[in-house]
Amino acid sequence: MYKCLMFFLLFIGLQVQADYRVYLLQITNTQTNEVRTVRSTLDHIQYPMMQPLRQHEKIETMDSWRCRGNTSHYRLLCPRY
């Protein structure tokens, strides 16, 4: 029974795949109307916590998509298809 359980757990462990979500964010300066877009794995709520916005800037999510794999070791984010 123990061997069957170990085999089952090993089989399930091999089937697990990671994925992540990419967000296309638009940051707008409300005074100058300057607009920039950023691709990030952080959403519009998390992004300002890690990359503070300047005064008079607002952020919104323009698009998002799911990617397979991971972004460790500074790998590039997957493109939108």
PyMOL commands that set and color helices and strands:
alter all, ss='L'
color gray80, all
select helices_A, chain A and resi 2-15+47-50+72-74
alter helices_A, ss='H'
color red, helices_A
select strands_A, chain A and resi 19-29+35-40+57-68
alter strands_A, ss='S'
color yellow, strands_A
deselect
rebuild
show_as cartoon
